[in-house]
Amino acid sequence: MFLLKLIGKIILIPVMLVLTLIQWIGIFLNSISGAILGILAFIFALTGIASLAFGLASGPEALKMIVVGFVIFMIPVIGEWVVSMISVANTSLRDFIRS
């Protein structure tokens, strides 16, 4: 049993390294996209609210702009969730390898 566990640990070391690299790249890309898409989402939402307030668009058209702004805002949030799941997998692999 000890030999199988040792072989499993040796095989999982490259997987752990790849997960660490993917995690770092994901954090970097999520930070950049969070800033850019946050500004873009704010512009969409503000345009929808302003066009509704000034009567330039009807209710459904303004609501569509606000919904698009919300969807754009949620993209980095979903990316952060994915990166956190990769981090959990990486941590559990590290714990297994150290045990």
DSSP file (Angstrom, degrees, kcal/mol; ACC not computed):
  #  RESIDUE AA STRUCTURE BP1 BP2  ACC     N-H-->O    O-->H-N    N-H-->O    O-->H-N    TCO  KAPPA ALPHA  PHI   PSI    X-CA   Y-CA   Z-CA
    1    1 A M     >        0   0    0      0, 0.0     4,-2.2     0, 0.0     5,-0.2   0.000 360.0 360.0 360.0 -39.6    0.0    0.0    0.0
    2    2 A F  H  >  +     0   0    0      1,-0.2     4,-2.1     2,-0.2     5,-0.1   0.893 360.0  51.6 -62.2 -38.9    2.8    2.4    0.8
    3    3 A L  H  > S+     0   0    0      2,-0.2     4,-2.3     1,-0.2    -1,-0.2   0.887 109.4  49.3 -67.0 -39.7    4.4    1.8   -2.6
    4    4 A L  H  > S+     0   0    0      2,-0.2     4,-2.4     1,-0.2    -1,-0.2   0.896 111.4  49.3 -66.5 -39.8    1.1    2.6   -4.4
    5    5 A K  H  X S+     0   0    0     -4,-2.2     4,-2.1     2,-0.2    -2,-0.2   0.893 111.1  49.9 -66.3 -38.7    0.6    5.8   -2.4
    6    6 A L  H  X S+     0   0    0     -4,-2.1     4,-2.2     2,-0.2    -2,-0.2   0.902 111.0  48.7 -65.5 -42.0    4.2    6.8   -3.2
    7    7 A I  H  X S+     0   0    0     -4,-2.3     4,-2.3     2,-0.2    -2,-0.2   0.904 110.9  51.5 -64.7 -40.7    3.7    6.2   -6.9
    8    8 A G  H  X S+     0   0    0     -4,-2.4     4,-1.9     1,-0.2    -2,-0.2   0.897 109.6  49.7 -61.7 -40.8    0.5    8.2   -6.8
    9    9 A K  H  X S+     0   0    0     -4,-2.1     4,-0.8     2,-0.2    -2,-0.2   0.907 110.8  49.1 -65.1 -41.8    2.2   11.1   -5.1
   10   10 A I  H  < S+     0   0    0     -4,-2.2     3,-0.5     1,-0.2    -2,-0.2   0.892 112.3  48.4 -65.5 -39.2    5.0   11.1   -7.7
   11   11 A I  H  X S+     0   0    0     -4,-2.3     4,-0.6     1,-0.2    -1,-0.2   0.856 110.3  52.1 -68.8 -34.1    2.5   11.0  -10.6
   12   12 A L  H  X S+     0   0    0     -4,-1.9     4,-2.3     1,-0.2    -1,-0.2   0.573  86.8  82.9 -82.8  -9.2    0.5   13.9   -9.1
   13   13 A I  H  X S+     0   0    0     -4,-0.8     4,-2.1    -3,-0.5    -1,-0.2   0.939  93.4  45.5 -62.0 -46.9    3.4   16.3   -8.6
   14   14 A P  H  > S+     0   0    0      0, 0.0     4,-2.4     0, 0.0    -1,-0.2   0.877 111.4  53.9 -63.9 -33.6    3.3   17.5  -12.3
   15   15 A V  H  X S+     0   0    0     -4,-0.6     4,-2.4     2,-0.2    -2,-0.2   0.913 108.4  49.4 -63.5 -41.4   -0.5   17.8  -12.0
   16   16 A M  H  X S+     0   0    0     -4,-2.3     4,-2.2     2,-0.2    -1,-0.2   0.901 110.5  50.1 -63.3 -41.2   -0.1   20.0   -8.9
   17   17 A L  H  X S+     0   0    0     -4,-2.1     4,-2.1     2,-0.2    -2,-0.2   0.902 111.1  48.7 -64.8 -40.5    2.5   22.2  -10.7
   18   18 A V  H  X S+     0   0    0     -4,-2.4     4,-2.7     2,-0.2    -2,-0.2   0.905 110.7  50.9 -66.1 -41.0    0.1   22.6  -13.7
   19   19 A L  H  X S+     0   0    0     -4,-2.4     4,-2.3     2,-0.2    -2,-0.2   0.882 109.0  51.6 -63.2 -37.5   -2.7   23.5  -11.4
   20   20 A T  H  X S+     0   0    0     -4,-2.2     4,-2.3     2,-0.2    -2,-0.2   0.920 111.3  47.1 -63.8 -43.4   -0.5   26.1   -9.7
   21   21 A L  H  X S+     0   0    0     -4,-2.1     4,-2.5     2,-0.2     5,-0.2   0.917 112.4  49.0 -64.7 -43.5    0.4   27.6  -13.0
   22   22 A I  H  X S+     0   0    0     -4,-2.7     4,-2.6     1,-0.2    -1,-0.2   0.884 110.4  52.4 -62.9 -38.0   -3.3   27.7  -14.2
   23   23 A Q  H  X S+     0   0    0     -4,-2.3     4,-2.4     2,-0.2    -2,-0.2   0.927 110.3  46.9 -63.7 -45.6   -4.2   29.3  -10.9
   24   24 A W  H  X S+     0   0    0     -4,-2.3     4,-2.2     2,-0.2    -2,-0.2   0.922 114.3  46.8 -63.6 -44.0   -1.7   32.1  -11.3
   25   25 A I  H  X S+     0   0    0     -4,-2.5     4,-2.8     1,-0.2     5,-0.3   0.905 112.4  51.3 -64.5 -40.5   -2.7   32.7  -14.9
   26   26 A G  H  X S+     0   0    0     -4,-2.6     4,-2.4    -5,-0.2    -2,-0.2   0.898 109.5  49.0 -63.3 -41.3   -6.3   32.7  -13.9
   27   27 A I  H  X S+     0   0    0     -4,-2.4     4,-1.9     2,-0.2    -1,-0.2   0.919 113.3  47.8 -63.7 -43.0   -5.8   35.2  -11.1
   28   28 A F  H  X S+     0   0    0     -4,-2.2     4,-2.0     2,-0.2    -2,-0.2   0.950 115.7  42.7 -63.1 -50.0   -3.8   37.5  -13.4
   29   29 A L  H  X S+     0   0    0     -4,-2.8     4,-2.8     1,-0.2     5,-0.2   0.865 113.1  53.1 -66.5 -35.7   -6.4   37.3  -16.2
   30   30 A N  H  X S+     0   0    0     -4,-2.4     4,-2.0    -5,-0.3    -1,-0.2   0.862 107.6  51.6 -68.5 -34.6   -9.3   37.7  -13.8
   31   31 A S  H  X S+     0   0    0     -4,-1.9     4,-1.6    -5,-0.2    -2,-0.2   0.929 113.9  43.1 -66.0 -44.7   -7.8   40.8  -12.3
   32   32 A I  H  X S+     0   0    0     -4,-2.0     4,-2.2     1,-0.2     5,-0.2   0.946 116.9  45.6 -66.9 -47.2   -7.3   42.5  -15.7
   33   33 A S  H  X S+     0   0    0     -4,-2.8     4,-2.9     1,-0.2     5,-0.4   0.833 107.9  59.3 -67.4 -30.5  -10.8   41.4  -16.9
   34   34 A G  H  X S+     0   0    0     -4,-2.0     4,-1.4    -5,-0.2    -1,-0.2   0.906 109.2  43.1 -63.1 -41.1  -12.4   42.5  -13.7
   35   35 A A  H  X S+     0   0    0     -4,-1.6     4,-1.7     2,-0.2    -2,-0.2   0.942 119.6  41.5 -69.5 -46.9  -11.2   46.1  -14.1
   36   36 A I  H  X S+     0   0    0     -4,-2.2     4,-2.1     1,-0.2    -2,-0.2   0.948 119.2  42.7 -68.1 -48.9  -12.0   46.3  -17.8
   37   37 A L  H  X S+     0   0    0     -4,-2.9     4,-2.6     1,-0.2    -1,-0.2   0.791 109.6  59.1 -71.5 -26.3  -15.4   44.6  -17.6
   38   38 A G  H  X S+     0   0    0     -4,-1.4     4,-2.0    -5,-0.4    -1,-0.2   0.920 108.6  44.6 -64.7 -43.1  -16.3   46.4  -14.4
   39   39 A I  H  X S+     0   0    0     -4,-1.7     4,-2.1     2,-0.2    -2,-0.2   0.921 114.5  49.2 -65.1 -43.8  -15.9   49.7  -16.2
   40   40 A L  H  X S+     0   0    0     -4,-2.1     4,-2.2     1,-0.2    -2,-0.2   0.894 110.7  49.9 -63.6 -40.7  -17.8   48.4  -19.3
   41   41 A A  H  X S+     0   0    0     -4,-2.6     4,-2.7     1,-0.2     5,-0.2   0.891 109.5  51.9 -64.6 -39.6  -20.7   47.1  -17.1
   42   42 A F  H  X S+     0   0    0     -4,-2.0     4,-2.8     2,-0.2     5,-0.2   0.902 109.2  50.3 -62.7 -41.0  -20.9   50.5  -15.3
   43   43 A I  H  X S+     0   0    0     -4,-2.1     4,-2.4     2,-0.2    -2,-0.2   0.922 112.1  47.1 -64.6 -43.9  -21.2   52.2  -18.7
   44   44 A F  H  X S+     0   0    0     -4,-2.2     4,-2.3     2,-0.2    -2,-0.2   0.942 115.4  44.7 -62.9 -47.2  -23.9   49.9  -19.9
   45   45 A A  H  X S+     0   0    0     -4,-2.7     4,-2.5     1,-0.2     5,-0.2   0.913 114.5  48.6 -65.0 -42.3  -25.9   50.2  -16.6
   46   46 A L  H  X S+     0   0    0     -4,-2.8     4,-2.8    -5,-0.2     5,-0.2   0.890 111.0  51.0 -65.7 -38.3  -25.5   54.0  -16.5
   47   47 A T  H  X S+     0   0    0     -4,-2.4     4,-2.6    -5,-0.2     5,-0.2   0.913 111.3  48.4 -64.4 -42.1  -26.5   54.3  -20.1
   48   48 A G  H  X S+     0   0    0     -4,-2.3     4,-1.7     2,-0.2    -2,-0.2   0.919 115.0  44.0 -63.5 -44.2  -29.6   52.3  -19.5
   49   49 A I  H  X S+     0   0    0     -4,-2.5     4,-2.5     2,-0.2    -2,-0.2   0.915 115.9  47.3 -68.2 -42.8  -30.6   54.2  -16.4
   50   50 A A  H  X S+     0   0    0     -4,-2.8     4,-2.5     2,-0.2     6,-0.3   0.899 111.1  50.6 -67.2 -40.0  -29.9   57.6  -18.0
   51   51 A S  H  <>S+     0   0    0     -4,-2.6     5,-1.9    -5,-0.2     6,-1.5   0.857 113.3  46.6 -67.3 -32.7  -31.8   56.8  -21.2
   52   52 A L  H ><5S+     0   0    0     -4,-1.7     3,-0.6    -5,-0.2    -2,-0.2   0.902 113.1  49.0 -71.5 -40.9  -34.7   55.7  -19.1
   53   53 A A  H 3<5S+     0   0    0     -4,-2.5    -2,-0.2     1,-0.2    -1,-0.2   0.869 116.3  41.6 -67.5 -36.3  -34.5   58.8  -16.9
   54   54 A F  T 3<5S-     0   0    0     -4,-2.5    -1,-0.2    -5,-0.2    -2,-0.2   0.423 112.6-115.9 -93.2   1.6  -34.3   61.2  -19.9
   55   55 A G  T < 5S+     0   0    0     -3,-0.6    -3,-0.2    -4,-0.4    -4,-0.1   0.703  77.5 126.4  76.5  20.3  -36.9   59.4  -21.9
   56   56 A L  S   <S+     0   0    0     -5,-1.9     2,-0.3    -6,-0.3    -4,-0.2   0.719  74.9  27.8 -81.5 -21.3  -34.6   58.3  -24.7
   57   57 A A  S    S-     0   0    0     -6,-1.5    -2,-0.2    -9,-0.1    -1,-0.1  -0.969  82.8-114.3-138.4 153.3  -35.6   54.7  -24.4
   58   58 A S     >  -     0   0    0     -2,-0.3     4,-2.3     1,-0.1     5,-0.2  -0.217  42.8 -93.2 -77.7 176.4  -38.6   52.8  -23.3
   59   59 A G  H  > S+     0   0    0      1,-0.2     4,-2.5     2,-0.2     5,-0.2   0.919 122.1  47.1 -59.6 -49.3  -38.6   50.5  -20.3
   60   60 A P  H  > S+     0   0    0      0, 0.0     4,-2.0     0, 0.0    -1,-0.2   0.877 112.5  50.4 -64.6 -35.3  -37.8   47.2  -22.0
   61   61 A E  H  > S+     0   0    0      2,-0.2     4,-1.7     1,-0.2    -2,-0.2   0.920 113.0  45.5 -67.8 -41.8  -34.9   48.8  -24.0
   62   62 A A  H  X S+     0   0    0     -4,-2.3     4,-2.2     1,-0.2    -1,-0.2   0.882 111.1  53.7 -66.8 -37.7  -33.4   50.3  -20.8
   63   63 A L  H  X S+     0   0    0     -4,-2.5     4,-2.6    -5,-0.2    -1,-0.2   0.876 105.1  54.4 -64.5 -36.8  -33.9   47.1  -19.0
   64   64 A K  H  X S+     0   0    0     -4,-2.0     4,-2.4     2,-0.2    -1,-0.2   0.912 108.8  48.4 -62.4 -42.0  -32.0   45.2  -21.7
   65   65 A M  H  X S+     0   0    0     -4,-1.7     4,-2.1     2,-0.2    -2,-0.2   0.901 112.5  48.2 -65.1 -39.9  -29.1   47.6  -21.3
   66   66 A I  H  X S+     0   0    0     -4,-2.2     4,-2.0     2,-0.2    -2,-0.2   0.899 111.4  49.9 -67.6 -40.0  -29.1   47.2  -17.5
   67   67 A V  H  X S+     0   0    0     -4,-2.6     4,-2.6     2,-0.2    -2,-0.2   0.904 109.4  51.5 -65.3 -41.0  -29.3   43.4  -17.9
   68   68 A V  H  X S+     0   0    0     -4,-2.4     4,-2.5     1,-0.2    -1,-0.2   0.908 109.1  51.4 -61.8 -41.0  -26.3   43.4  -20.3
   69   69 A G  H  X S+     0   0    0     -4,-2.1     4,-1.9     1,-0.2    -1,-0.2   0.892 110.6  48.5 -61.0 -39.9  -24.4   45.5  -17.8
   70   70 A F  H  X S+     0   0    0     -4,-2.0     4,-1.7     2,-0.2    -2,-0.2   0.907 111.0  49.6 -67.3 -41.4  -25.2   42.9  -15.1
   71   71 A V  H  X S+     0   0    0     -4,-2.6     4,-0.9     1,-0.2    -2,-0.2   0.912 111.4  48.9 -64.1 -42.4  -24.1   40.0  -17.3
   72   72 A I  H >< S+     0   0    0     -4,-2.5     3,-0.5     1,-0.2    -1,-0.2   0.883 110.4  52.0 -63.8 -37.5  -20.8   41.7  -18.2
   73   73 A F  H 3X S+     0   0    0     -4,-1.9     4,-0.6     1,-0.2    -1,-0.2   0.836 105.8  55.5 -66.0 -32.5  -20.3   42.4  -14.5
   74   74 A M  H 3X S+     0   0    0     -4,-1.7     4,-2.4     1,-0.2     5,-0.2   0.671  87.0  79.5 -77.8 -17.1  -20.9   38.7  -13.6
   75   75 A I  H <X S+     0   0    0     -4,-0.9     4,-2.2    -3,-0.5    -1,-0.2   0.941  96.8  42.4 -59.5 -50.2  -18.2   37.4  -16.0
   76   76 A P  H  > S+     0   0    0      0, 0.0     4,-2.3     0, 0.0    -1,-0.2   0.830 111.6  57.0 -65.9 -28.0  -15.2   38.1  -13.6
   77   77 A V  H  X S+     0   0    0     -4,-0.6     4,-1.8     2,-0.2    -2,-0.2   0.922 108.7  45.3 -66.1 -42.8  -17.3   36.9  -10.7
   78   78 A I  H  X S+     0   0    0     -4,-2.4     4,-2.3     2,-0.2    -1,-0.2   0.895 111.8  53.3 -65.6 -39.5  -17.7   33.5  -12.4
   79   79 A G  H  X S+     0   0    0     -4,-2.2     4,-2.4    -5,-0.2    -2,-0.2   0.885 107.1  51.5 -61.9 -38.4  -14.0   33.6  -13.3
   80   80 A E  H  X S+     0   0    0     -4,-2.3     4,-2.1     2,-0.2    -1,-0.2   0.878 108.5  51.4 -66.0 -37.1  -13.1   34.2   -9.6
   81   81 A W  H  X S+     0   0    0     -4,-1.8     4,-2.0     2,-0.2    -2,-0.2   0.913 110.0  49.3 -64.9 -42.2  -15.3   31.2   -8.6
   82   82 A V  H  X S+     0   0    0     -4,-2.3     4,-2.1     1,-0.2    -2,-0.2   0.920 111.3  49.3 -62.9 -43.5  -13.5   29.0  -11.2
   83   83 A V  H  X S+     0   0    0     -4,-2.4     4,-2.2     1,-0.2    -1,-0.2   0.879 109.5  52.1 -64.2 -37.2  -10.1   30.1   -9.9
   84   84 A S  H  X S+     0   0    0     -4,-2.1     4,-2.1     2,-0.2    -1,-0.2   0.873 108.6  50.3 -68.4 -34.7  -11.2   29.4   -6.3
   85   85 A M  H  X S+     0   0    0     -4,-2.0     4,-2.2     2,-0.2    -2,-0.2   0.885 110.4  49.8 -68.5 -37.2  -12.2   25.9   -7.3
   86   86 A I  H  X S+     0   0    0     -4,-2.1     4,-2.5     2,-0.2    -2,-0.2   0.895 109.8  52.1 -64.2 -39.3   -8.8   25.4   -8.9
   87   87 A S  H  X S+     0   0    0     -4,-2.2     4,-2.5     2,-0.2    -2,-0.2   0.890 108.4  50.1 -64.0 -40.0   -7.2   26.6   -5.7
   88   88 A V  H  X S+     0   0    0     -4,-2.1     4,-2.4     2,-0.2    -2,-0.2   0.920 111.7  48.0 -64.2 -43.6   -9.2   24.1   -3.7
   89   89 A A  H  X S+     0   0    0     -4,-2.2     4,-2.1     1,-0.2    -2,-0.2   0.905 112.4  49.6 -63.0 -40.7   -8.1   21.3   -6.0
   90   90 A N  H  X S+     0   0    0     -4,-2.5     4,-2.4     2,-0.2    -2,-0.2   0.909 111.1  49.0 -64.3 -43.0   -4.5   22.5   -5.8
   91   91 A T  H  X S+     0   0    0     -4,-2.5     4,-2.4     1,-0.2    -2,-0.2   0.900 110.5  49.8 -64.8 -40.9   -4.6   22.6   -2.0
   92   92 A S  H  X S+     0   0    0     -4,-2.4     4,-2.1     2,-0.2    -1,-0.2   0.883 110.9  50.1 -68.2 -36.0   -6.1   19.2   -1.7
   93   93 A L  H  X S+     0   0    0     -4,-2.1     4,-2.6     2,-0.2    -2,-0.2   0.915 110.1  50.4 -64.3 -42.3   -3.4   17.8   -4.0
   94   94 A R  H  X S+     0   0    0     -4,-2.4     4,-2.3     1,-0.2    -2,-0.2   0.907 109.9  50.5 -62.1 -41.1   -0.7   19.4   -1.9
   95   95 A D  H  X S+     0   0    0     -4,-2.4     4,-1.2     1,-0.2    -1,-0.2   0.903 111.3  48.5 -63.4 -40.1   -2.2   18.0    1.3
   96   96 A F  H  < S+     0   0    0     -4,-2.1    -2,-0.2     1,-0.2    -1,-0.2   0.911 111.9  48.6 -65.9 -41.4   -2.3   14.5   -0.3
   97   97 A I  H  < S+     0   0    0     -4,-2.6    -2,-0.2     1,-0.2    -1,-0.2   0.871 112.8  47.9 -68.0 -35.2    1.3   14.8   -1.5
   98   98 A R  H  <        0   0    0     -4,-2.3    -1,-0.2     1,-0.2    -2,-0.2   0.715 360.0 360.0 -77.1 -20.0    2.6   16.0    1.9
   99   99 A S     <        0   0    0     -4,-1.2    -1,-0.2    -3,-0.2    -2,-0.2   0.509 360.0 360.0 -74.5 360.0    0.7   13.3    3.8
